[in-house]
Amino acid sequence: MNCIKTDLIQKYIDRAATVKEADTVEKHIAVCRECSARLTELRHRADEVKKALNILVNNEVSIPGFIASVGKTKTREAKRIKRYVFSLFAASVLIFLVMAIVITLNTRTQQQMVVVHTVDREINANHTVTEQLVEINIIDANGKVTTSP
């Protein structure tokens, strides 16, 4: 007699066998003591593995109760993020204002110097350039004129 392969018996135990395969296994086990013993042994091993994996302990599914503070936590988290974004925005605006004030003060304190080339005196062609009389006028930002001989 041709015995059933162990793979087919395992499919039968796992309820993965087709209807035709399951029918074949059941008819053969009814007549073959060796295959019936293998089926019993494989079921026993499967049960031991399931117990070891804690699958057969309890088929009831317990659903934990909802915790009301979860919504509050999300709200607190959202408020914290909004506060963080607002703080970053406020700090950026403050830095921008400080930089604008510093730049404005620097531009006000800078002095302008204007150099005007004019010749008010006669130049003596008999003298060298270094012997000529030079007069320098300095005009500050307020319009004050300082003359050097």
N, CA, C and O atoms as a MOPAC input file, in Angstrom:
PM7 MOZYME 1SCF
protein

 N      0.83500 1    -1.16800 1     0.00000 1
 C      0.00000 1     0.00000 1     0.00000 1
 C      0.89000 1     1.24500 1     0.00000 1
 O      1.90200 1     1.28400 1     0.70000 1
 N      0.51000 1     2.27700 1    -0.79600 1
 C      1.25600 1     3.52700 1    -0.85200 1
 C      0.79700 1     4.44000 1     0.27900 1
 O     -0.36000 1     4.85500 1     0.34500 1
 N      1.75000 1     4.73900 1     1.17100 1
 C      1.42400 1     5.60200 1     2.31600 1
 C      1.46800 1     7.06800 1     1.89200 1
 O      2.07000 1     7.42900 1     0.88100 1
 N      0.81700 1     7.89100 1     2.69000 1
 C      0.73600 1     9.32700 1     2.42100 1
 C      2.03200 1     9.98600 1     2.89400 1
 O      2.61800 1     9.58800 1     3.90100 1
 N      2.46200 1    10.99400 1     2.15100 1
 C      3.68200 1    11.73500 1     2.53100 1
 C      3.39700 1    12.59200 1     3.76600 1
 O      2.26800 1    13.02400 1     3.99800 1
 N      4.43400 1    12.82100 1     4.53600 1
 C      4.31600 1    13.59200 1     5.77600 1
 C      3.85500 1    15.02100 1     5.50000 1
 O      3.13300 1    15.60100 1     6.31100 1
 N      4.26400 1    15.59900 1     4.35900 1
 C      3.85200 1    16.96700 1     4.02100 1
 C      2.33700 1    17.07900 1     3.90500 1
 O      1.74400 1    18.05900 1     4.35700 1
 N      1.70800 1    16.06400 1     3.29200 1
 C      0.26200 1    16.08900 1     3.12500 1
 C     -0.43700 1    15.92800 1     4.47100 1
 O     -1.46500 1    16.55900 1     4.71800 1
 N      0.11300 1    15.09100 1     5.33500 1
 C     -0.47200 1    14.92700 1     6.67800 1
 C     -0.37700 1    16.25700 1     7.45500 1
 O     -1.31300 1    16.64700 1     8.15300 1
 N      0.76200 1    16.93500 1     7.31800 1
 C      0.94200 1    18.21600 1     8.00500 1
 C     -0.03900 1    19.26700 1     7.47200 1
 O     -0.58100 1    20.05400 1     8.24800 1
 N     -0.26800 1    19.28600 1     6.16600 1
 C     -1.26000 1    20.19600 1     5.58200 1
 C     -2.64800 1    19.89000 1     6.14300 1
 O     -3.43400 1    20.79600 1     6.41900 1
 N     -2.93900 1    18.58300 1     6.31000 1
 C     -4.23300 1    18.15400 1     6.86200 1
 C     -4.37800 1    18.65600 1     8.30100 1
 O     -5.44600 1    19.13300 1     8.68500 1
 N     -3.31100 1    18.55100 1     9.09600 1
 C     -3.34400 1    19.00000 1    10.49000 1
 C     -3.51600 1    20.52400 1    10.55000 1
 O     -4.26100 1    21.03700 1    11.38600 1
 N     -2.83000 1    21.23300 1     9.66700 1
 C     -2.88600 1    22.70800 1     9.65200 1
 C     -4.13800 1    23.25000 1     8.97600 1
 O     -4.33200 1    24.46200 1     8.88300 1
 N     -5.00000 1    22.32400 1     8.49600 1
 C     -6.22300 1    22.68800 1     7.78500 1
 C     -5.93200 1    23.51900 1     6.54000 1
 O     -6.68500 1    24.42800 1     6.18700 1
 N     -4.82000 1    23.18600 1     5.88300 1
 C     -4.43900 1    23.86900 1     4.65100 1
 C     -4.65900 1    22.96900 1     3.43800 1
 O     -4.44000 1    23.39100 1     2.30300 1
 N     -5.08500 1    21.74600 1     3.67400 1
 C     -5.29700 1    20.80200 1     2.57400 1
 C     -6.61500 1    21.10400 1     1.86800 1
 O     -7.56700 1    21.60000 1     2.47100 1
 N     -6.64300 1    20.79200 1     0.58400 1
 C     -7.89600 1    20.95500 1    -0.16300 1
 C     -8.87900 1    19.88000 1     0.28000 1
 O     -8.51400 1    18.96300 1     1.01400 1
 N    -10.13200 1    19.99600 1    -0.17000 1
 C    -11.16600 1    19.02200 1     0.19400 1
 C    -10.77300 1    17.63800 1    -0.30700 1
 O    -10.95400 1    16.65000 1     0.40400 1
 N    -10.24100 1    17.55500 1    -1.51600 1
 C     -9.84200 1    16.26800 1    -2.10900 1
 C     -8.69100 1    15.65500 1    -1.33100 1
 O     -8.68800 1    14.45200 1    -1.06800 1
 N     -7.68700 1    16.49500 1    -0.95000 1
 C     -6.54500 1    15.99300 1    -0.18200 1
 C     -6.98700 1    15.51800 1     1.19500 1
 O     -6.54000 1    14.47200 1     1.66500 1
 N     -7.85800 1    16.27800 1     1.84200 1
 C     -8.35500 1    15.89800 1     3.17200 1
 C     -9.12400 1    14.57900 1     3.10500 1
 O     -8.99500 1    13.74300 1     3.99900 1
 N     -9.91200 1    14.38800 1     2.06400 1
 C    -10.67400 1    13.15000 1     1.87700 1
 C     -9.73000 1    11.96200 1     1.69400 1
 O     -9.95200 1    10.88300 1     2.24300 1
 N     -8.66700 1    12.18600 1     0.90500 1
 C     -7.67100 1    11.12700 1     0.67700 1
 C     -7.00200 1    10.73200 1     1.98300 1
 O     -6.85000 1     9.54300 1     2.26500 1
 N     -6.59500 1    11.73000 1     2.79700 1
 C     -5.92700 1    11.45900 1     4.07400 1
 C     -6.86400 1    10.69400 1     5.00300 1
 O     -6.44300 1     9.71200 1     5.61400 1
 N     -8.09600 1    11.10700 1     5.12400 1
 C     -9.05600 1    10.45900 1     6.03100 1
 C     -9.31800 1     9.00400 1     5.61800 1
 O     -9.38600 1     8.12100 1     6.47400 1
 N     -9.46500 1     8.75300 1     4.31600 1
 C     -9.71100 1     7.38000 1     3.85000 1
 C     -8.48800 1     6.50700 1     4.10600 1
 O     -8.62700 1     5.35000 1     4.50500 1
 N     -7.28000 1     7.05400 1     3.87900 1
 C     -6.06700 1     6.25500 1     4.05500 1
 C     -5.80400 1     5.97400 1     5.53400 1
 O     -5.39200 1     4.86800 1     5.88400 1
 N     -6.03400 1     6.94900 1     6.39600 1
 C     -5.78300 1     6.77100 1     7.83100 1
 C     -6.73400 1     5.72800 1     8.42000 1
 O     -6.38300 1     5.03400 1     9.37400 1
 N     -7.92200 1     5.62000 1     7.85700 1
 C     -8.88800 1     4.64200 1     8.35100 1
 C     -8.37400 1     3.22500 1     8.14400 1
 O     -8.75400 1     2.31900 1     8.88700 1
 N     -7.50600 1     3.01300 1     7.13800 1
 C     -7.02400 1     1.66500 1     6.83600 1
 C     -5.56600 1     1.43700 1     7.24300 1
 O     -5.17700 1     0.29400 1     7.48100 1
 N     -4.75100 1     2.49300 1     7.32800 1
 C     -3.30200 1     2.34100 1     7.56500 1
 C     -2.94700 1     2.76600 1     8.97900 1
 O     -3.11400 1     3.92700 1     9.35200 1
 N     -2.44200 1     1.78900 1     9.78200 1
 C     -2.07700 1     2.08500 1    11.16300 1
 C     -0.82700 1     2.96100 1    11.24400 1
 O     -0.72700 1     3.80000 1    12.13900 1
 N      0.12400 1     2.78600 1    10.33200 1
 C      1.36400 1     3.57000 1    10.36300 1
 C      1.07200 1     5.05800 1    10.12800 1
 O      1.58400 1     5.92100 1    10.84100 1
 N      0.25100 1     5.34000 1     9.12900 1
 C     -0.07900 1     6.73900 1     8.82500 1
 C     -0.94500 1     7.34100 1     9.92600 1
 O     -0.84000 1     8.53100 1    10.22400 1
 N     -1.80400 1     6.51200 1    10.53200 1
 C     -2.62600 1     6.98700 1    11.65000 1
 C     -1.73300 1     7.35600 1    12.83100 1
 O     -1.97400 1     8.35700 1    13.50500 1
 N     -0.69700 1     6.54300 1    13.08100 1
 C      0.25000 1     6.83000 1    14.16400 1
 C      1.05900 1     8.09000 1    13.85100 1
 O      1.32000 1     8.89800 1    14.74200 1
 N      1.46500 1     8.26100 1    12.55800 1
 C      2.18700 1     9.48100 1    12.17100 1
 C      1.31200 1    10.71700 1    12.36800 1
 O      1.78500 1    11.75400 1    12.83300 1
 N      0.02100 1    10.59400 1    12.00800 1
 C     -0.91100 1    11.71300 1    12.18700 1
 C     -1.01800 1    12.08400 1    13.66200 1
 O     -0.98700 1    13.26400 1    14.01100 1
 N     -1.14300 1    11.08800 1    14.51900 1
 C     -1.24100 1    11.33900 1    15.95800 1
 C      0.03400 1    12.00100 1    16.47000 1
 O     -0.02100 1    12.96300 1    17.23500 1
 N      1.18900 1    11.47400 1    16.03800 1
 C      2.48500 1    12.03400 1    16.46100 1
 C      2.63600 1    13.48100 1    15.98300 1
 O      3.06000 1    14.33800 1    16.75800 1
 N      2.29900 1    13.76800 1    14.73100 1
 C      2.42800 1    15.12900 1    14.19400 1
 C      1.46100 1    16.09300 1    14.89200 1
 O      1.81300 1    17.24700 1    15.13800 1
 N      0.24500 1    15.63100 1    15.21200 1
 C     -0.69200 1    16.48100 1    15.95300 1
 C     -0.14900 1    16.80700 1    17.33800 1
 O     -0.25500 1    17.93600 1    17.81900 1
 N      0.44000 1    15.77900 1    17.97300 1
 C      1.01600 1    15.98100 1    19.31000 1
 C      2.14600 1    17.02000 1    19.23900 1
 O      2.21900 1    17.91100 1    20.08500 1
 N      3.02000 1    16.91100 1    18.24100 1
 C      4.12000 1    17.88400 1    18.07700 1
 C      3.57200 1    19.28900 1    17.82400 1
 O      4.05900 1    20.27200 1    18.38200 1
 N      2.54400 1    19.36000 1    16.96800 1
 C      1.95200 1    20.66700 1    16.65900 1
 C      1.35300 1    21.29900 1    17.91400 1
 O      1.48100 1    22.50400 1    18.13000 1
 N      0.69000 1    20.47200 1    18.74800 1
 C      0.11400 1    20.98800 1    19.99100 1
 C      1.20300 1    21.47300 1    20.94300 1
 O      1.05700 1    22.50800 1    21.59300 1
 N      2.29600 1    20.71600 1    21.01800 1
 C      3.40600 1    21.11400 1    21.89100 1
 C      4.02100 1    22.44100 1    21.42100 1
 O      4.33600 1    23.30900 1    22.23500 1
 N      4.18600 1    22.58400 1    20.11300 1
 C      4.74100 1    23.83100 1    19.57900 1
 C      3.79600 1    24.99100 1    19.86200 1
 O      4.23300 1    26.07300 1    20.25400 1
 N      2.49300 1    24.76300 1    19.66100 1
 C      1.51200 1    25.82100 1    19.92400 1
 C      1.48200 1    26.20500 1    21.39700 1
 O      1.34300 1    27.38200 1    21.73100 1
 N      1.61100 1    25.22700 1    22.27000 1
 C      1.65300 1    25.53700 1    23.70300 1
 C      2.91800 1    26.31700 1    24.03100 1
 O      2.89900 1    27.25700 1    24.82500 1
 N      4.01600 1    25.90700 1    23.40500 1
 C      5.26900 1    26.61500 1    23.64800 1
 C      5.18200 1    28.05900 1    23.15900 1
 O      5.77300 1    28.96700 1    23.74300 1
 N      4.44700 1    28.24700 1    22.09500 1
 C      4.26900 1    29.59600 1    21.55600 1
 C      3.10400 1    30.32700 1    22.20500 1
 O      2.80800 1    31.47400 1    21.86800 1
 N      2.44100 1    29.64200 1    23.15100 1
 C      1.34200 1    30.22300 1    23.90500 1
 C      0.13800 1    30.55700 1    23.02600 1
 O     -0.57600 1    31.52700 1    23.27900 1
 N     -0.07800 1    29.74100 1    21.98900 1
 C     -1.19900 1    29.97400 1    21.08900 1
 C     -2.47900 1    29.35200 1    21.63000 1
 O     -3.55800 1    29.91800 1    21.45400 1
 N     -2.38000 1    28.20400 1    22.28200 1
 C     -3.57200 1    27.50600 1    22.74700 1
 C     -4.04900 1    27.94700 1    24.12300 1
 O     -4.98200 1    27.35300 1    24.66300 1
 N     -3.44200 1    28.96100 1    24.69900 1
 C     -3.76600 1    29.36200 1    26.06000 1
 C     -5.20200 1    29.86200 1    26.17700 1
 O     -5.97600 1    29.36400 1    26.99400 1
 N     -5.55300 1    30.85100 1    25.35300 1
 C     -6.88000 1    31.45000 1    25.47200 1
 C     -7.26300 1    32.04200 1    24.13100 1
 O     -6.50400 1    32.80700 1    23.53700 1
 N     -8.43900 1    31.68400 1    23.66400 1
 C     -8.90700 1    32.21100 1    22.38700 1
 C     -9.67100 1    33.52000 1    22.55400 1
 O    -10.03900 1    34.15100 1    21.56300 1
 N     -9.91500 1    33.93400 1    23.79600 1
 C    -10.63300 1    35.16800 1    24.02300 1
 C     -9.70700 1    36.35400 1    23.76400 1
 O     -8.52400 1    36.33700 1    24.10300 1
 N    -10.27600 1    37.35500 1    23.16500 1
 C     -9.51700 1    38.57100 1    22.90400 1
 C    -10.02200 1    39.63700 1    23.86100 1
 O    -11.21100 1    39.95400 1    23.88500 1
 N     -9.12000 1    40.18100 1    24.63800 1
 C     -9.53000 1    41.22400 1    25.56700 1
 C     -9.13100 1    42.57400 1    24.98200 1
 O     -7.98500 1    42.78000 1    24.58300 1
 N    -10.07500 1    43.46800 1    24.94000 1
 C     -9.83200 1    44.80200 1    24.41200 1
 C     -9.71000 1    45.73500 1    25.60500 1
 O    -10.64100 1    45.85300 1    26.40100 1
 N     -8.57400 1    46.39400 1    25.73200 1
 C     -8.39800 1    47.29000 1    26.87400 1
 C     -9.31500 1    48.50100 1    26.74200 1
 O     -9.66100 1    48.92200 1    25.63900 1
 N     -9.69800 1    49.04800 1    27.88600 1
 C    -10.54000 1    50.24100 1    27.88500 1
 C     -9.76600 1    51.44800 1    27.37500 1
 O     -8.53900 1    51.50200 1    27.45900 1
 N    -10.49400 1    52.39200 1    26.85600 1
 C     -9.85600 1    53.59700 1    26.33600 1
 C     -9.49200 1    54.52200 1    27.48000 1
 O    -10.20600 1    54.61300 1    28.47900 1
 N     -8.40500 1    55.18300 1    27.32500 1
 C     -7.92400 1    56.10900 1    28.34000 1
 C     -8.27500 1    57.52000 1    27.87900 1
 O     -7.91900 1    57.92500 1    26.77200 1
 N     -8.96500 1    58.25400 1    28.72000 1
 C     -9.43600 1    59.58500 1    28.34200 1
 C     -8.29700 1    60.58400 1    28.18900 1
 O     -8.43600 1    61.56300 1    27.45600 1
 N     -7.18800 1    60.36100 1    28.85600 1
 C     -6.10800 1    61.34300 1    28.81300 1
 C     -5.35100 1    61.32600 1    27.49500 1
 O     -4.52500 1    62.20900 1    27.26100 1
 N     -5.60400 1    60.35300 1    26.62400 1
 C     -4.90600 1    60.30500 1    25.33700 1
 C     -5.22500 1    61.54700 1    24.52800 1
 O     -4.32300 1    62.13100 1    23.92800 1
 N     -6.47600 1    61.96500 1    24.49400 1
 C     -6.85700 1    63.16800 1    23.76700 1
 C     -6.18800 1    64.40500 1    24.34100 1
 O     -5.76300 1    65.29500 1    23.60500 1
 N     -6.10000 1    64.44900 1    25.65900 1
 C     -5.44300 1    65.57700 1    26.30700 1
 C     -3.96500 1    65.60200 1    25.96400 1
 O     -3.38500 1    66.67300 1    25.78600 1
 N     -3.35500 1    64.43800 1    25.87200 1
 C     -1.93900 1    64.36700 1    25.54200 1
 C     -1.70000 1    64.92100 1    24.14400 1
 O     -0.74500 1    65.66500 1    23.91800 1
 N     -2.57700 1    64.55300 1    23.19900 1
 C     -2.42900 1    65.07000 1    21.84300 1
 C     -2.62900 1    66.57600 1    21.82700 1
 O     -1.91600 1    67.29200 1    21.12400 1
 N     -3.60000 1    67.06000 1    22.60300 1
 C     -3.84800 1    68.49100 1    22.66900 1
 C     -2.65600 1    69.20800 1    23.28100 1
 O     -2.24600 1    70.26200 1    22.79600 1
 N     -2.10300 1    68.64400 1    24.33400 1
 C     -0.92000 1    69.24000 1    24.95900 1
 C      0.24900 1    69.26000 1    23.99200 1
 O      0.98700 1    70.24300 1    23.91500 1
 N      0.41600 1    68.17300 1    23.25500 1
 C      1.50100 1    68.08800 1    22.28100 1
 C      1.32500 1    69.14600 1    21.19700 1
 O      2.29200 1    69.79800 1    20.80400 1
 N      0.10200 1    69.32100 1    20.71400 1
 C     -0.16700 1    70.32900 1    19.68400 1
 C      0.10200 1    71.73000 1    20.22400 1
 O      0.68200 1    72.56700 1    19.53200 1
 N     -0.32000 1    71.98200 1    21.46200 1
 C     -0.06900 1    73.29600 1    22.06800 1
 C      1.42500 1    73.53200 1    22.23700 1
 O      1.90900 1    74.64400 1    22.02500 1
 N      2.14800 1    72.50000 1    22.61400 1
 C      3.59200 1    72.63100 1    22.79500 1
 C      4.27300 1    72.95100 1    21.46800 1
 O      5.18000 1    73.78100 1    21.41700 1
 N      3.84200 1    72.30300 1    20.41300 1
 C      4.42000 1    72.55900 1    19.09200 1
 C      4.09600 1    73.97900 1    18.64100 1
 O      4.96300 1    74.67500 1    18.11200 1
 N      2.83900 1    74.41600 1    18.84900 1
 C      2.46700 1    75.78300 1    18.48700 1
 C      3.29100 1    76.79600 1    19.26700 1
 O      3.73400 1    77.79900 1    18.70700 1
 N      3.50000 1    76.54500 1    20.55500 1
 C      4.30000 1    77.43800 1    21.38200 1
 C      5.74100 1    77.49600 1    20.87300 1
 O      6.35600 1    78.56200 1    20.84500 1
 N      6.26200 1    76.36100 1    20.48000 1
 C      7.63000 1    76.28500 1    19.96200 1
 C      7.75600 1    77.08300 1    18.66200 1
 O      8.71200 1    77.83900 1    18.48600 1
 N      6.79600 1    76.91500 1    17.75500 1
 C      6.81900 1    77.64500 1    16.48200 1
 C      6.69400 1    79.14400 1    16.73700 1
 O      7.41500 1    79.93500 1    16.12900 1
 N      5.78400 1    79.54400 1    17.63200 1
 C      5.62800 1    80.95900 1    17.94200 1
 C      6.90800 1    81.52900 1    18.54500 1
 O      7.30000 1    82.64900 1    18.21600 1
 N      7.56400 1    80.77300 1    19.42300 1
 C      8.81500 1    81.23700 1    20.02500 1
 C      9.89200 1    81.44200 1    18.96500 1
 O     10.62100 1    82.43300 1    18.99700 1
 N      9.98600 1    80.50900 1    18.03500 1
 C     10.96100 1    80.66300 1    16.95300 1
 C     10.66200 1    81.89600 1    16.10900 1
 O     11.57400 1    82.63600 1    15.73800 1
 N      9.37900 1    82.11700 1    15.80400 1
 C      8.99000 1    83.27600 1    15.01000 1
 C      9.32500 1    84.56600 1    15.76100 1
 O      9.87600 1    85.49700 1    15.17300 1
 N      8.99900 1    84.62800 1    17.05100 1
 C      9.27300 1    85.82000 1    17.85100 1
 C     10.77400 1    86.09100 1    17.93700 1
 O     11.20300 1    87.24100 1    17.84600 1
 N     11.57000 1    85.04200 1    18.11000 1
 C     13.02000 1    85.20600 1    18.17900 1
 C     13.55900 1    85.72200 1    16.84500 1
 O     14.45500 1    86.56600 1    16.82400 1
 N     13.02200 1    85.22200 1    15.74000 1
 C     13.46500 1    85.67900 1    14.41700 1
 C     13.14600 1    87.15100 1    14.21200 1
 O     13.97400 1    87.90100 1    13.69400 1
 N     11.94400 1    87.57000 1    14.61700 1
 C     11.56000 1    88.97900 1    14.48300 1
 C     12.45000 1    89.85300 1    15.34900 1
 O     12.86900 1    90.92800 1    14.91800 1
 N     12.74600 1    89.40600 1    16.56600 1
 C     13.59800 1    90.17000 1    17.46700 1
 C     15.00200 1    90.32600 1    16.88700 1
 O     15.57000 1    91.41700 1    16.92900 1
 N     15.55800 1    89.25900 1    16.35400 1
 C     16.89300 1    89.32000 1    15.73400 1
 C     16.87500 1    90.27000 1    14.55100 1
 O     17.81400 1    91.04300 1    14.36200 1
 N     15.81200 1    90.22100 1    13.74700 1
 C     15.70100 1    91.11300 1    12.59200 1
 C     15.67700 1    92.57000 1    13.04100 1
 O     16.36200 1    93.40700 1    12.45300 1
 N     14.88800 1    92.88700 1    14.08900 1
 C     14.81100 1    94.26400 1    14.57800 1
 C     16.14800 1    94.75000 1    15.12400 1
 O     16.55100 1    95.88300 1    14.85700 1
 N     16.83200 1    93.91300 1    15.87900 1
 C     18.13700 1    94.29100 1    16.43200 1
 C     19.12200 1    94.56600 1    15.29800 1
 O     19.86300 1    95.54800 1    15.34100 1
 N     19.12900 1    93.70300 1    14.29000 1
 C     20.04800 1    93.91000 1    13.15800 1
 C     19.70200 1    95.20000 1    12.41000 1
 O     20.60600 1    95.91900 1    11.98500 1
 N     18.42000 1    95.50500 1    12.24100 1
 C     18.01900 1    96.72800 1    11.55400 1
 C     18.46400 1    97.95800 1    12.33700 1
 O     18.91800 1    98.93800 1    11.74600 1
 N     18.33800 1    97.91700 1    13.66200 1
 C     18.76800 1    99.04800 1    14.49100 1
 C     20.27300 1    99.22400 1    14.41700 1
 O     20.75800 1   100.34800 1    14.28800 1
 N     21.01600 1    98.13500 1    14.49600 1
 C     22.48100 1    98.20800 1    14.43200 1
 C     22.93200 1    98.76900 1    13.08500 1
 O     23.82900 1    99.61100 1    13.02800 1
 N     22.31600 1    98.30600 1    12.01300 1
 C     22.68400 1    98.79900 1    10.68300 1
 C     22.35700 1   100.28300 1    10.56400 1
 O     23.14100 1   101.04900 1    10.00400 1
 N     21.21100 1   100.69000 1    11.08500 1
 C     20.82300 1   102.09400 1    11.03100 1
 C     21.80000 1   102.96200 1    11.81500 1
 O     22.19200 1   104.02900 1    11.34500 1
 N     22.19500 1   102.51700 1    13.00300 1
 C     23.14400 1   103.29100 1    13.80800 1
 C     24.50700 1   103.36900 1    13.13300 1
 O     25.16700 1   104.40600 1    13.18500 1
 N     24.92700 1   102.29200 1    12.50800 1
 C     26.22200 1   102.30300 1    11.81900 1
 C     26.22200 1   103.26000 1    10.64300 1
 O     27.22100 1   103.93700 1    10.40000 1
 N     25.13300 1   103.32600 1     9.91700 1
 C     25.09100 1   104.23800 1     8.76800 1
 C     25.02900 1   105.68800 1     9.21900 1
 O     25.51200 1   106.56600 1     8.50400 1
 N     24.44500 1   105.97200 1    10.39300 1
 C     24.37800 1   107.34700 1    10.88700 1
 C     25.72100 1   107.81300 1    11.41900 1
 O     26.04900 1   108.99500 1    11.31300 1
 N     26.50700 1   106.90200 1    11.99300 1
 C     27.78100 1   107.30200 1    12.57800 1
 C     28.90300 1   107.35600 1    11.56100 1
 O     29.96800 1   107.90200 1    11.85000 1
 N     28.69400 1   106.81000 1    10.39500 1
 C     29.75100 1   106.88400 1     9.38800 1
 C     29.87400 1   108.32600 1     8.90000 1
 O     28.87500 1   109.02000 1     8.70800 1
 N     31.10300 1   108.75700 1     8.70500 1
 C     31.32800 1   110.11700 1     8.22500 1
 C     31.71500 1   110.06600 1     6.76200 1
 O     32.34700 1   109.13100 1     6.27100 1
 N     31.30400 1   111.10600 1     6.11300 1
 C     31.61100 1   111.21500 1     4.70700 1
 C     32.72400 1   112.22800 1     4.53500 1
 O     32.73100 1   113.28200 1     5.17100 1
 N     33.65200 1   111.90000 1     3.67900 1
 C     34.71700 1   112.83500 1     3.40300 1
 C     34.65900 1   113.17800 1     1.92300 1
 O     34.63900 1   112.30000 1     1.06100 1
 N     34.63400 1   114.46300 1     1.65600 1
 C     34.56700 1   114.93000 1     0.27600 1
 C     35.86800 1   115.64600 1    -0.03800 1
 O     36.29300 1   116.54100 1     0.69300 1
 N     36.48700 1   115.24900 1    -1.11700 1
 C     37.72600 1   115.89400 1    -1.55900 1
 C     37.39600 1   116.72700 1    -2.79300 1
 O     36.91400 1   116.21300 1    -3.80300 1
 N     37.66900 1   118.03400 1    -2.68500 1
 C     37.40000 1   118.94200 1    -3.79800 1
 C     38.73400 1   119.51100 1    -4.27600 1
 O     39.49600 1   120.07000 1    -3.48800 1
 N     39.00300 1   119.36800 1    -5.53700 1
 C     40.24400 1   119.89600 1    -6.10500 1
 C     39.96900 1   121.28100 1    -6.69300 1
 O     39.30900 1   121.42200 1    -7.72200 1
 N     40.47900 1   122.26500 1    -6.02800 1
 C     40.36500 1   123.63100 1    -6.56800 1
 C     41.71200 1   124.32400 1    -6.42300 1
 O     42.50500 1   124.01800 1    -5.53300 1
 N     41.92800 1   125.22200 1    -7.28400 1
 C     43.16300 1   126.01300 1    -7.21000 1
 C     42.73100 1   127.46300 1    -7.04000 1
 O     42.18200 1   128.06300 1    -7.96400 1
 N     42.98200 1   128.03900 1    -5.83400 1
 C     42.59200 1   129.42200 1    -5.56200 1
 C     43.77800 1   130.37100 1    -5.69400 1
 O     43.58100 1   131.58600 1    -5.72400 1
 N     44.94100 1   129.88100 1    -5.76900 1
 C     46.14200 1   130.71100 1    -5.83200 1
 C     46.83300 1   130.52600 1    -7.16400 1
 O     46.57300 1   129.59000 1    -7.92100 1
 N     47.69100 1   131.42700 1    -7.40100 1
 C     48.49600 1   131.31500 1    -8.61200 1
 C     49.61600 1   130.33800 1    -8.37200 1
 O     50.16700 1   130.24900 1    -7.27400 1
 N     49.94300 1   129.61000 1    -9.41100 1
 C     51.04000 1   128.65100 1    -9.32300 1
 C     52.26400 1   129.28900 1    -9.96600 1
 O     52.21200 1   129.80900 1   -11.08100 1
 N     53.35600 1   129.23300 1    -9.23100 1
 C     54.61100 1   129.77000 1    -9.74100 1
 C     55.29800 1   128.67800 1   -10.52400 1
 O     55.68700 1   127.66300 1    -9.94600 1
 N     55.45500 1   128.85200 1   -11.79500 1
 C     56.03900 1   127.84800 1   -12.65800 1
 C     57.52500 1   127.71300 1   -12.44100 1
 O     58.12100 1   126.73800 1   -12.89700 1
 N     58.15000 1   128.66700 1   -11.75500 1
 C     59.58900 1   128.61400 1   -11.50700 1
 C     59.92700 1   127.70600 1   -10.32500 1
 O     61.09300 1   127.37500 1   -10.11000 1
 N     58.92500 1   127.30900 1    -9.56800 1
 C     59.16200 1   126.44700 1    -8.40800 1
 C     58.72400 1   125.01400 1    -8.73500 1
 O     57.84300 1   124.79900 1    -9.56800 1
 N     59.34600 1   124.04900 1    -8.07400 1
 C     58.94800 1   122.64800 1    -8.24700 1
 C     57.63300 1   122.41700 1    -7.50300 1
 O     57.17500 1   123.27300 1    -6.74600 1
 N     57.05000 1   121.27500 1    -7.72600 1
 C     55.76100 1   120.95000 1    -7.09200 1
 C     55.89300 1   120.94900 1    -5.58100 1
 O     54.99600 1   121.42000 1    -4.88200 1
 N     56.98200 1   120.43400 1    -5.07500 1
 C     57.15900 1   120.37100 1    -3.62600 1
 C     57.36800 1   121.73700 1    -3.01500 1
 O     57.19100 1   121.89800 1    -1.80700 1
 N     57.73400 1   122.71600 1    -3.80000 1
 C     57.94500 1   124.06800 1    -3.28700 1
 C     56.66700 1   124.90900 1    -3.35800 1
 O     56.63800 1   126.02000 1    -2.82900 1
 N     55.63500 1   124.41200 1    -3.98900 1
 C     54.38200 1   125.14700 1    -4.11800 1
 C     53.64600 1   125.17000 1    -2.78700 1
 O     53.83100 1   124.27800 1    -1.95900 1
 N     52.82200 1   126.17300 1    -2.57900 1
 C     52.03400 1   126.30300 1    -1.36400 1
 C     50.73100 1   125.50500 1    -1.56500 1
 O     50.00300 1   125.71900 1    -2.53400 1
 N     50.45500 1   124.58400 1    -0.62900 1
 C     49.26400 1   123.74000 1    -0.72500 1
 C     48.37100 1   124.03900 1     0.47500 1
 O     48.84300 1   124.12900 1     1.60800 1
 N     47.06800 1   124.19300 1     0.20900 1
 C     46.10300 1   124.43100 1     1.27300 1
 C     45.04100 1   123.32400 1     1.18700 1
 O     44.49500 1   123.06800 1     0.11400 1
 N     44.75300 1   122.67100 1     2.32300 1
 C     43.77400 1   121.58400 1     2.35000 1
 C     42.59400 1   122.03100 1     3.19800 1
 O     42.78100 1   122.46500 1     4.33500 1
 N     41.37500 1   121.93100 1     2.66100 1
 C     40.14700 1   122.25500 1     3.38400 1
 C     39.38900 1   120.95100 1     3.64300 1
 O     39.13300 1   120.18600 1     2.71400 1
 N     39.03700 1   120.70400 1     4.88900 1
 C     38.28800 1   119.50300 1     5.26100 1
 C     36.90700 1   119.94500 1     5.71200 1
 O     36.77200 1   120.80900 1     6.57900 1
 N     35.86800 1   119.33900 1     5.10900 1
 C     34.48500 1   119.66100 1     5.44600 1
 C     33.86900 1   118.40600 1     6.06700 1
 O     33.80700 1   117.36200 1     5.41700 1
 N     33.41300 1   118.50000 1     7.32000 1
 C     32.81700 1   117.32900 1     7.96400 1
 C     31.33500 1   117.21800 1     7.61400 1
 O     30.82200 1   118.01900 1     6.83200 1
 N     30.64100 1   116.22900 1     8.18800 1
 C     29.23500 1   115.95000 1     7.85900 1
 C     28.31500 1   117.09800 1     8.26400 1
 O     27.24900 1   117.26500 1     7.67100 1
 N     28.70300 1   117.88800 1     9.25700 1
 C     27.88400 1   119.00900 1     9.70400 1
 C     28.13700 1   120.28100 1     8.89200 1
 O     27.44800 1   121.28300 1     9.08300 1
 N     29.12000 1   120.24700 1     7.98800 1
 C     29.42900 1   121.41800 1     7.15500 1
 C     30.52600 1   122.28000 1     7.70100 1
 O     30.80400 1   123.33200 1     7.12500 1
 N     31.16900 1   121.89400 1     8.78300 1
 C     32.24300 1   122.67300 1     9.37200 1
 C     33.49400 1   122.53900 1     8.50400 1
 O     33.87300 1   121.43100 1     8.12300 1
 N     34.12500 1   123.65500 1     8.19500 1
 C     35.30400 1   123.68400 1     7.32100 1
 C     36.54500 1   123.86400 1     8.17900 1
 O     36.62000 1   124.77800 1     9.00000 1
 N     37.51000 1   122.98900 1     7.98300 1
 C     38.79500 1   123.09100 1     8.67000 1
 C     39.85400 1   123.29100 1     7.58600 1
 O     39.90900 1   122.54300 1     6.61000 1
 N     40.68600 1   124.30400 1     7.77200 1
 C     41.69900 1   124.63900 1     6.77200 1
 C     43.07500 1   124.37700 1     7.35200 1
 O     43.35300 1   124.69400 1     8.50900 1
 N     43.94000 1   123.78400 1     6.51600 1
 C     45.34700 1   123.59800 1     6.94000 1
 C     46.23200 1   124.45500 1     6.06400 1
 O     45.97700 1   124.55200 1     4.86300 1
 N     47.28100 1   125.09500 1     6.61900 1
 C     48.13700 1   125.98800 1     5.83100 1
 C     49.06400 1   125.23000 1     4.90000 1
 O     49.84500 1   125.84300 1     4.17200 1

